[in-house]
Amino acid sequence: VMSFTEGDRPGPDPINLQWDFTGPISSLWNQAFIKILLDKLHALCTEEKWTTKPRSNEYWKEVIKQKFNQIKVIWTKGRPKRLETSILETPTQVAARLMHTKMDDLKTTWKDTQRVAVSHFSDVELWQWLSDIIDYLGTDGMSSDNSEEEDMQTIFQVCSMPWRHDIDKEL
């Protein structure tokens, strides 16, 4: 890559294309890479007679840049990091760190999905639903507040809410 930018060697090999993830997308190497990709894209479009709506080079450059940035993030996460002892992680440690990160991401996604599933009704929809039930049941479906019996006792029932903290574990 450095030999190419200094003008000593030719650019990326069209048969064995490789990004320069150590540099920005605007580097000479990556710009040459994008040009090769665009040329290949236009050749495929002509060769296979694509019937899709033609797009401008600027559109395809933007798509390639977005994909480059996505891949660079993944590539950077997969690089060995320095440990506290100033040595690099082994491939096994990198794989374990990536797996741990992936599991944390999945747990977060699952929790977010559960929250959405629990709260899929808005307050207005909920109150409208309750109003419809009351209208449907009418006066026969409701109990009266005037009770003649004196031996009635109020009974409270515990309602466990899934989002509440489990205090039993704390005790």
C-alpha positions, -999 to 999 in steps of 0.1 A, spaced: 0 0 0 28 24 9 47 16 -23 16 24 -43 10 57 -26 46 67 -31 43 57 -68 67 28 -68 42 0 -75 9 -6 -92 -24 -3 -73 -47 -31 -61 -48 -64 -80 -82 -67 -97 -80 -105 -93 -71 -104 -56 -87 -72 -42 -79 -62 -7 -91 -31 12 -67 -9 32 -85 -9 66 -56 9 83 -63 40 62 -95 60 56 -118 54 26 -103 85 10 -68 70 8 -54 66 -27 -54 28 -24 -91 26 -13 -101 51 -41 -83 28 -67 -101 -1 -51 -135 16 -55 -127 24 -92 -119 -13 -98 -152 -23 -82 -172 3 -102 -156 -10 -134 -164 -46 -125 -200 -36 -117 -205 -18 -150 -190 -48 -168 -214 -72 -151 -243 -49 -158 -235 -49 -195 -225 -86 -197 -255 -100 -179 -279 -74 -193 -293 -63 -160 -328 -49 -163 -326 -29 -131 -328 9 -131 -293 23 -138 -277 42 -110 -251 69 -111 -214 63 -101 -219 86 -71 -248 63 -59 -226 32 -61 -196 50 -45 -218 59 -16 -230 23 -12 -195 10 -14 -184 35 12 -211 25 36 -202 -12 32 -165 -3 37 -173 14 70 -194 -16 82 -167 -40 73 -140 -18 89 -159 -18 122 -161 -56 122 -124 -58 112 -114 -34 140 -133 -54 166 -116 -86 155 -81 -72 159 -61 -83 189 -61 -58 218 -34 -52 243 -39 -68 277 -29 -53 311 4 -70 308 11 -51 275 10 -82 254 -14 -88 225 -44 -112 229 -41 -146 214 -65 -157 187 -84 -177 213 -87 -147 236 -99 -126 206 -126 -152 198 -137 -154 234 -140 -116 236 -160 -114 204 -183 -142 216 -188 -125 249 -196 -92 231 -220 -110 208 -238 -127 237 -241 -93 255 -256 -77 223 -281 -106 220 -292 -102 256 -297 -65 251 -317 -71 220 -338 -97 237 -345 -73 266 -355 -45 242 -377 -69 223 -394 -80 255 -400 -44 265 -416 -37 232 -438 -68 235 -450 -59 270 -457 -23 261 -473 -27 226 -505 -10 238 -505 27 242 -524 43 271 -552 55 248 -557 20 233 -557 4 267 -584 28 281 -604 24 249 -603 -13 253 -615 -11 289 -643 13 279 -654 -11 252 -656 -39 278 -676 -19 302 -700 -9 274 -703 -45 263 -710 -58 298 -734 -30 307 -750 -27 341 -755 -64 345 -718 -71 343 -709 -48 371 -711 -53 409 -728 -26 430 -709 -6 456 -738 -8 480 -734 -41 497 -758 -51 525 -735 -76 541 -713 -65 570 -690 -95 571 -672 -87 539 -634 -84 541 -610 -68 516 -585 -92 502 -554 -79 484 -537 -100 458 -500 -96 449 -495 -89 412 -459 -97 402 -447 -73 375 -419 -88 353 -400 -55 352 -398 -51 390 -366 -60 408 -365 -94 425 -361 -85 461 -359 -121 472 -324 -124 458 -314 -93 477 -326 -107 511 
